[in-house]
Amino acid sequence: MLAGLIAGLFSPWWTALTTVALLAFAGAALLLTTFTVAIMMSLRRGDRAPCRCFGDSQEPLGHGHAVRNLLLLTVAAVGAGTAVLAEPTVVQPAGVVVAVVAGLVAGLLAVRFDDVADLIGGSPDLPIGSGVPRTPHPVRDARSI
């Protein structure tokens, strides 16, 4: 009953919500495309400056960053397609919980992509099995602080 009430409340604005969702996904796709092109151009020039996409990172730019952006671009494209094709429906609370948890996990994996890639494939700077631990932040001289 509550789900029917919620669906009834949102149905007058369904077209507006769909339009907003479509514009948001299209904007995300455009931004990700721009970032991916910039990363590929930097790699082609040999510029391996650290990627600071999700905060302070010392990880140099690599093809993994382009792969991450292409995966996020795929999510944006699927979301835009869903926004266009979706019809108003009754909201299921369990479905909302699953979607929120899945979104949080996917967001965390996207933000921590460098760490996950290092965990799976090893650091690109060190040979696999070298036994040398990577430090997340370089040791700074006290005079530089």
Secondary structure by P-SEA (a helix, b strand, c coil): caaaaaaaaaccaaaaaaaaaaaaaaaaaaaaaaaaaaaaaaaaacccccccccccccccccaaaaaaaaaaaaaaaaaaaaaaacccccccaaaaaaaaaaaaaaaaaaaaaaaaaaaacccccccccccbbbbcccccccccc
